[in-house]
């Protein structure tokens, strides 16, 4: 079992009670509260049958590490290690090798196709699939797609998840998970930047 702080964004951004960042966050109390409630819904659900907590944390550790080795990535890597140390180490290595600046991908819309960019197109290697299982490997591939090549997420990408054994409800949860992590990681980075600039 793993325990989480009462406000994860505050924890990751180093927001101390009474600080300038705390005052800034208090200007949007509903946003602050709902961000934490979203975290709780994804990482402390009443029922994690469709996507067990260990898988959620492993996917989170992978997805957040793709864009940087920052406080958010280390938070999820640490919690993933607490619940599943063997697979957490494997996923950490895979994430380090799968990092990419992104986002890349092809636009389908004719007016945007000139803005298409090419970059890493990651698929879980056979060694990773053998170590973590095909189902989790497919989820990691989906996370990489959403983080690095989001404009290419399509019906075929969702079918790859159901083909790997994820239910439709689980596919929705996995996509919500990655979307939330992108939001959370950006908020934390923004708050840390504000604090650093204020201290300079």
PyMOL commands that set and color helices and strands:
alter all, ss='L'
color gray80, all
select helices_A, chain A and resi 8-13+20-26+29-43+53-65+71-83+85-98+110-115+126-132+134-148+150-152+155-163+168-199
alter helices_A, ss='H'
color red, helices_A
deselect
rebuild
show_as cartoon
